[in-house]
Amino acid sequence: MSRPSPSPEVARIRADIERIARQELRRDGPLPDGDLGEHLDSVERLTLIVGIEDHFEICFEPEDEDDVRTIDDVVALVQARLAARDGAL
């Protein structure tokens, strides 16, 4: 059984995050599936976080780290932050 296609917004966010990772972390391929903490060191995670915050003009909270493990978690968090930001306008 195949997974449903992501919404255009989710696909755009994921593509932007992948591009940020390639640029900021100088990665050749996509971010790995699974726990990002197992594939990125603390400096790489911080670099990626700052790049995402700058690109999307959002802010993560320190406690967000507890709920974010995978690229899908990052995408969902960015989507939530964008919705909160845009709803506050």
C-alpha positions, 0 to 999 in steps of 0.5 A: 500500500503506497503512502498518500501524496503530501499536500503541496504545502508539505512538499514545498516545505520539505523541498525547502528544508532539503535545499537548506540542508544541502546549502548549509550543511554542504550535503550531496543527498537528501536528509536521511529518514529516521532519527536526525540526531543519529545522522547529524552532530550538534553543530549540524543540527544547530546550523540546520535550525538557524537556516530553517528559522531564517528562511521561513522567518519563524522561531523554534523553542528549546522544548521543540527539540523533544518532539522533533526526531525525523525530517517529517517532524521538522516539516510538521513543526515548520508547518505549525509555526507558519500557521501560527505566524500567519494566523497572528497577522 
